[in-house]
Amino acid sequence: MRKLFHVGFIVEFVILGVLIAPAKSSTQEESVNRFCAYVVGIPYASDNFTDDEWERFKFCREILGDT
């Protein structure tokens, strides 16, 4: 079940990564951060999250190419 969960994340992020403009800017970085926080289920700019949620947030940013 856990591997299927990660496959779902990968598929979703690849599709969404194609939809986000490739040019990096502070506005785009903030948009990626907001989106990843939403996907993970944590409030944007919060420091109240679990280690697992942090790892999923970092994974989201990596997939979207905004590391």
KAGIHU-V901869 format. One record per helix or strand. SS is the DSSP state (@ for helix, = for strand). FROM is the first residue (numbers start at 0). LEN is the number of residues. If there is no record, write none. Layout:
BEGIN
SS&FROM&LEN + SS&FROM&LEN
END
This chain:
BEGIN
@&1&18 + @&25&15 + @&50&13
END
